[in-house]
Amino acid sequence: MSTPPTDEAATEPGGVSQSGAAPGGRTPLIELSGITKTFGGNLALEHVDLTIGSSESVGIIGDNGAGKSTLVKILSGVYRPTSGEMNLAGKKVDFHSPLDARKNGIEMIYQDLALCGDLDIAANIFLGRELKRRVGPFKFLDRDRMAEIAQNDVANLGLDLDVHREVGKLSGGERQMVAVARALQFKPRALLMDEPTAALSTEKIKKLLELIGELKTRGVSILLVSHRFTDILHVCDRVVVIRGGKVAGEMLPREHSTADAMARMTELMTGDLLENGAVH
Amino acid sequence: MSPAVMWKRFFADKGPASVNPGLIVALVVVFVVLCFTSPYFLTSTNLLNIAKALVVAGIAAAGETIVIIAGGFDLSIGSTMAASGMLSAYMLDSGFPISIAFACSILLGVLIGATNGTIISYFRVNPLITTLAMLAIIRGLAFVISDGREIVITNQTWLALGTGKFLGIPLIVLLLVALYLAFMFIIPRTTFGRYIYAIGSNARAARLAGVAVNRWLLTIYITCGATAALAGLMLAARTGNARPAAAMGFELDVITAVILGGASLKGGRGTIVGTAVGLMLLFMINNGLTLAQVPSFWQQVVKGMILLAAVLYDEIRRGRTDDT
């Protein structure tokens, strides 16, 4: 596990800052500056600055419609920002599609998992990046090799599943793990997760959070969008709160007691100050 | 390697591509019933008639199968068949060699498929409406250009395709077998085949995974257009003429066979082997009804009921799977 960042300069007294400043002591991996996204006349994101460091786990919270999903979709190449700049490891990037993001080492686990239920586990893990073997002038799918690698992938996640099973016939937890296995298959630099625990049992949530912790030690940066404050506080080094399409502030959970951190996150989300646990 | 493993490895990818065993059972039951109910059924002439009748629908069904697996639909195949036959007939009458005429007919099918595919994938228009419109446009144009007249085919090479035999097997049956073997080989082994299933199963997921969904859909509709054009050439070879009204309502047979073969209208499921079995089942039932001297109007009713039953079965099966 990485040590919690303690850069007080990045935060206001009490661990709350008003900008998406770089995390202390970490090399920035993803840097967003002035990201704005509009849909027709609707402003979904407005001048968002956000930095995610190497091996850092950042939690994004916000009310429904705050702009969290838009933000991760920009990072994962689903949307292009209307304006603003995105840098990856110091290099300016402009993703035109999710494939661009994946090619740059940014993997995304979508809320609905985005799996093809009629395909088997191995086909889902390699979807869009199938391994092929050449036979003369032709290229054919290397099904045996993909199945072998996929079998290792699921075994590494502690699952005892035959990768020839159809994904549509798996349980919700198993499907979640297939999505995780797919995201990890190509050794990502950053893993974006949109409400990954929404459909999981308490036991599966615990396993997933342990996995996120382990990924951080492997050097993977994590961006976790969740409604569950407890999950965020459990695994995130830093929490960024989005409100009305803007960064409302951020905090370092490990510098606070759980109750205090929850109260501050609620304050930032709602814009109201909490005193003695009551929202004004 | 055991025969069962060989079957799986050659004919089908695992999972969605497996053929429903119930379909094989239905085929065997219908076969046995017809053997006992009609003394003419099991004669070689009758079985060859079934094969010949099945061939044209079978060629078009190969393309329709991949369109339906990909979650699409193509109602324009009958019109494409008529247009393809007529184009070659006109070109032969105008002195073009048969190879050029056939190539232009296939190209016409490709163009019709490309138009369907472009409108459906890039403009996101419902495939049913798009191909229904295309059905009307192509059929109408065929009537306008020909002034409703048919062309009698005199080219012996073309006619030989419909009547010729190799080792006692009609050439068009051999063509169908070759086409199906090619599809059976390609679909489980290539990204093209895999993406047909991926797009039909969850197009959004495929797109997010980096699959160029629009481009592949275009390729799928083009393939369907090309097979329909080929079917049109074979139909003209069998009947000896090219007519603007040819293959009218042919879609019903083809789509019934594909759905009967296990392809799901919701996409993601179906096999080319299943379609082959569906075709055999449908044409055996047709043949049985003819042998039993059931009037042809009633045969239409039976076909419609089979299609409805197949779709209902798919809905029930799919609903059960979705619940798990």
Interface residues (C-beta under 8 A of the other chain):
Chain A: V78 S97 P98 L99 R102 M108 Y110 A114 L115 C116 G117 D118 L119 D120 A123 L127 G128 R129 E130 K132 K139 F140 L141 R143 H164 R165 E166 G168 K169
Chain B: D13 K14 G15 P16 P188 R189 T190 T191 R194 Y197 A198 G200 S201 N202 R204 A205 A206 R207 L208 A209 G210 V211 G267 G268 R269 T321 D322 T324
